Amino acid sequence: RDSIPGKKDPAIVEINGKRAAEILILVGSDQRKSNPHWEENLMFAEELSRAANNRYPGLIKGVRIKPGTYNQDMYAPSILLEVGNEYNSLEEAKNATDLFAEILAKVLLEGD
């Protein structure tokens, strides 16, 4: 989840008449520990973000680079998703991941 201090509202986007949690894509860099895949992971994250925003505007709230590796140094492409925040319902999170799964499959099978 993507928690913002002081924010007490769910991170919501409405898609096809359903409420879905916003998704933040995290990519670990090599700032703290060697991560030979971080740039490839970043390109993959940006490709997913573009594809999602073309199909479902607002679903992806961004791609953020963080200093940790999040085990993304083990294999590429790897990403970490933060789905909604502590104020989102489970249904909103599931709606978001269903939409994201569709985009992920499309990108992996067909490219952007």
C-alpha positions in Angstrom: 0.0 0.0 0.0 1.0 3.6 -0.6 0.5 5.5 2.6 0.6 9.3 2.7 0.8 10.9 6.1 -2.2 13.0 6.9 -4.3 11.7 4.0 -7.4 9.9 5.2 -9.1 9.1 1.9 -8.8 6.0 -0.2 -6.7 6.2 -3.4 -9.5 5.7 -5.9 -10.0 5.8 -9.6 -13.3 4.8 -11.2 -13.0 2.5 -14.3 -15.9 1.0 -16.1 -18.2 2.0 -13.4 -16.2 0.2 -10.6 -14.0 1.8 -7.9 -10.4 0.6 -8.1 -7.4 1.4 -5.9 -4.7 3.4 -7.6 -1.4 1.5 -8.1 2.1 2.8 -7.6 4.9 0.9 -9.3 8.2 0.8 -7.3 11.6 0.0 -8.9 14.6 -0.6 -6.6 17.8 1.1 -7.7 21.4 0.3 -7.0 21.9 3.1 -4.5 22.3 0.9 -1.4 23.2 -2.4 -2.9 24.3 -3.7 -6.3 21.3 -4.2 -8.6 22.4 -5.0 -12.1 18.8 -5.1 -13.3 17.4 -1.8 -12.1 17.5 0.0 -15.4 15.8 -2.9 -17.2 13.2 -3.0 -14.4 12.6 0.7 -14.8 12.0 0.4 -18.5 9.6 -2.5 -17.9 7.8 -0.4 -15.2 7.5 2.5 -17.6 6.2 0.3 -20.4 3.5 -1.1 -18.0 2.6 2.4 -16.8 2.2 3.6 -20.4 0.1 0.6 -21.4 -2.1 1.0 -18.3 -2.6 4.7 -18.8 -3.6 4.2 -22.4 -6.2 1.6 -21.5 -7.2 2.7 -18.0 -6.2 6.3 -17.3 -5.5 6.9 -13.6 -5.0 3.3 -12.6 -1.2 3.8 -12.3 -0.4 6.8 -10.2 3.3 6.6 -11.2 6.6 4.8 -11.2 8.9 5.6 -8.3 12.5 4.7 -8.0 13.6 3.8 -4.4 17.0 3.1 -2.9 16.2 -0.5 -1.8 16.4 -3.5 -4.2 13.2 -5.4 -3.1 14.8 -8.6 -4.4 14.6 -7.0 -7.9 18.3 -7.7 -8.1 17.5 -11.4 -8.4 15.7 -11.4 -11.8 14.7 -9.0 -14.5 12.1 -7.8 -15.2 10.9 -7.3 -11.7 8.7 -4.7 -10.1 6.9 -4.1 -6.8 3.3 -2.8 -6.7 1.7 -0.8 -4.0 -2.0 -1.1 -4.4 -4.1 1.6 -2.8 -3.6 2.7 0.8 -4.9 1.8 4.2 -8.3 3.4 3.4 -9.1 1.3 0.4 -11.4 -1.7 0.6 -10.3 -5.2 -0.4 -12.8 -5.0 -3.3 -11.1 -1.8 -4.6 -7.7 -3.5 -4.4 -9.0 -6.6 -6.2 -10.6 -4.5 -8.9 -7.2 -2.7 -9.4 -5.2 -5.9 -9.6 -7.7 -7.5 -12.1 -7.2 -4.5 -14.4 -3.5 -4.6 -13.9 -3.3 -8.3 -14.6 -4.9 -7.7 -18.0 -2.3 -5.0 -18.8 0.5 -7.2 -17.6 -0.6 -10.1 -19.7 -0.9 -7.8 -22.8 2.6 -6.3 -22.3 4.2 -9.7 -21.7 2.5 -11.4 -24.6 2.4 -8.6 -27.2 4.5 -5.7 -26.0 3.3 -2.2 -25.4 
